[in-house]
Amino acid sequence: MQYDLIIIGSGAAGLGAALYSGRYRIKTLVIGKEFGGETAKAGTIENYPGIQAIDGYELMDAMKQQTKNLGVEVIDAEATEVKRQEHCFEVCAKKATYQTHAIIFAIGAERRRLNLPNEKELTGKGVHYCVTCDGPVYSGKTIALVGGGDASVKGAVLAAEYVNKLFLIVRGKEVTAEPINLERLKNLGDKIEVLLETEVKEIVGEKMLEKLILSREFKGSTEMVVDGLFVEIGALPNVELAKSLGVLLDEHGYIKTDAMMQTNIDGVFAAGDAVNHFGSFKQDITAAAMGAVAATSAYNDRKIHGELCEHHLRPAPTSTMQFKE
């Protein structure tokens, strides 16, 4: 099956790109392992322009329907391999192979782990990475949440709707978040206690989480008994597929692009959380914007290289993009 553009990833960046590629009348396929990405798990979103408040999954579903109305195909599958042959690419997913002139990597990032013994074994058994998904399980109970950034504060505020008590464990000397979210955290009063300059050193439990061992004493002990532990310490970009094509990464391990989201490989673009275009400021609006730009670049690229992949009429040209060091 042949397409003008394949977008790998179905979060805000991927669907933002699909919206524009659909409007450009580019034959587009979106392949997403986990529909909606992190946005679908984000709970209520209040900072997307034009929308007062909306559930993250509902926002992604609305984007999906908008792109499908423009003729874009969307499938739930994991892209397992990407190959390049001149100015043509093959993407393997669900035991099928799809050909395309251009690719947009909008594959987001994976949640960071604490990398502690027992963490993997107790994941889903007291250790979690998504308050939206698993917070309701701890209604009326006591949990700890690790992290000190905006995402962790938002997670803590959401968790406070369910739990009886929450300990926010922060490695640094302060909590850094948007002022409105810090205000919400403070308004929760005694329901939340913030432990600064503290780390989780051990996760204790056999079949289920039993307690945590902290790096410093809290109320006379380094042991903290909690019902659940949520980890919200950022994410690592998903770049393995892009690397397999020879796409360059920046010094932080993100996909390197120019201002128009072009990578060093002609016909390959990137957008969203796998790109460090706006530094640590990663929002749905910036992801969608990068997707729109990437789709525009893919459209312009298609006008230059419009031949069908199977013909291979000419070798792929060398990209002329220049990166600023």
Residue, then its C-alpha position, 0 to 999 in steps of 0.5 A: m500500500q502506497y501513501d504520500l505521507i506516513i505519520i508515526g504517532s497519533g498524539a497531538a503532534g501526529l494528529g496535528a500533522a494529519l490535519y494539515s496533510g489532509r487539508y493539503r490533500i496528501k494521501t496520509l496514513v497515521i500509525g499509532k501504537e497508543f492512541g492519543g499519546e500522553t495527552a489521552k491520559a492527561g485528564t482535564i486540559e484547560n490550556y488548549p486555545g478555544i476550549q475552556a476545559i476538555d478531557g485529554y482523550e476527548l480532545m485527541d478523539a476530536m482531532k482524530q475525527q477531524t482528520k478522518n473527515l479529511g480522508v486521513e487513515v488512522i490505524d492502531a498499531e506499532a511501527t516496528e521497522v522503517k527502511r529507506q530505498e532512495h526517496c522512498f520509505e517502507v514502514c512495517a506495522k501489524k505484519a503489513t508493509y506500507q510505502t511512502h514518499a515522506i515520514i513524520f516521526a511524532i512518536g513522543a516519549e516514554r515515561r522515565r523510571l526510577n530504575l530501582p530494584n523491585e520497580k519493574e516487578l511492582t509496576g501495576k502492583g502499587v507502582h504507577y506512572c499515570v495518575t489519570c489512569d490509576g489514581p482512582v484506585y487509591s480513593g481514600k488511601t495514602i500515596a506518594l508521588v515522585g517529581g518536582g515539575d509541572a507535570s508532577v504538580k498537576g498529577a498531585v492535584l488530580a490525585a488529591e481528588y481521590v486520596n486521603k493523603l499524598f506525599l510529594i517527594v522532590r529531589g530538588k530544593e523547590v517545586t517548579a510549576e506553572p503559577i496556577n498549578l502551584e496555587r492549586l497545590k497550596n490550596l489543598g492544604d494539609k492533604i499534601e505534604v511536600l518533602l524537598e531534597t528527598e529521594v526514594k532509595e528503595i521500593v519494598g514489597e514482595k507481591m505488592l508495594e509495602k513501603l518506601i525507603l527515603s534518602r533522609e528521615f521524615k518524622g524520625s524515620t526513613e521508612m514511609v508506608v504508603d498504599g501507592l507510588f506514582v512516578e512523574i519525573g519526565a520522559l525519554p524521547n522515542v528515537e530508535l526508529a528514527k536512528s535506524l534511518g540515520v537521523l541525527l540526534d541533538e546533545h540531549g538525545y532528541i531528534k534534530t530538526d531545522a525550523m521547518m521540522q526537517t531532519n538531516i534525511d531528505g523526506v524525513f521530518a519530526a514533531g512533538d515530544a521527540v523533538n527538543h524544539f522548545g526545550s523543556f516546554k512541551q505542551d499540546i499546542t506546541a506539539a500540534a504546531m510542530g506537526a502542522v509545520a512538519a506536514t507543510s514541509a512534507y507537502n512541499d517535499r512531495k511537490i519536488h519528489g512526486e514520483l511513485c516509490e516503486h519507480h526509483l527514478r533518481p537517487a535521493p538528493t542530499s539534504t541541504m539543511q544547515f544546523k546551527e551548533 
